[in-house]
Amino acid sequence: MSSGRDWALRVRMRVWKDIAVFPRKDRERLSQIIEDLARNPYVGDIEKMRGEENTWRRRVGAFRIFYELFPQEKVIFVFHVERRTSKTY
């Protein structure tokens, strides 16, 4: 069992900027969950996005983290995070 990262994690700079405006508690939680994706991107409350080949979203309370997986390269690309509203999807 590996305790380190199994996947390479890439995060769009805009994601960190968006997280920076959230309350401190939420910032810390979201940052930790994004870092934890590198261990296993298939855990948690996740759902594959319809119509997309390798795009997933993870639900974290009122927030959604959107990421793309490249399984052959074992790369995760986090490209968007937002607070869930009735217009999120």
N, C-alpha and C positions, 0 to 999 in steps of 0.2 A: 504494500500500500504506500503510495507516494504522498508525502506531506506538502510538497512544493507545487509549483505550477505545472500542469500538464499541457496547457494551451498557451499560446502567445496572445497577449491582450493588447489591442490597439483601441484607443479611445479618441474620438474626434474632439479637438480642443473646445468646440462649442458646447459639448456636454459638460465639461468642467465649469464653463462660464454660466451655464444654465443652473447647475447645482449650487453655485456660489450664492444665488439670490434666495434659496430656500432657507427656512429656519435651521439653526445649527444642528438640532437633533436629527432632522431629516437629511441634512448634508452629510453628517457622519454615517448614518445608516446606508444611504445610497452609495457613498464612496466605498464603504466596506463591501457591499454586495457586488458592486462592479469589480472590485479587486478579486473577490471570491469566484467570479465567473471563470477565471483562469484555471481553477481546480476542476470544475465540472459545469459546463454551461447548460446541462440538461436537468438540473435540479431546481427546486422551487416551483412557484406558481407560474409556469411558462406555457406559452401557446405559440404554435407555428402560425405565421401570418398567411392567410389565404391569398393565393395568387402569386406568392413569392417562393422562390426555390429554397433559400436558406435563411430567411429572415424570421426572427423570433421576437417575442416580447415577454418580459418578466414583470409580474405585478408585485409591487411592494407597497402595500397599503393603498394610499391614494395616488401613488406614482406608477409610471410605466417606464421601463428601460427597454429600448429597442436595440437589437443587435443582429449582426449577420455572422453566420458561421461558415468557415472554410475548412471542412473536416479533413481533407487530404493534407492541407498544410498545418492543421491544428491551430488556426488563427481565429480569434474572436474580434469583431470590429463593432464597438459600441458607437452608434451614430446619433442617438437621440434619447433624451429623457424628458418627461413632462409630468405635470400634475394631471390626474385624470379628471376630466369634466364630461359633461354630457355630449360635448362636441369632439372628444379626443379621437374617436374613430370616424 
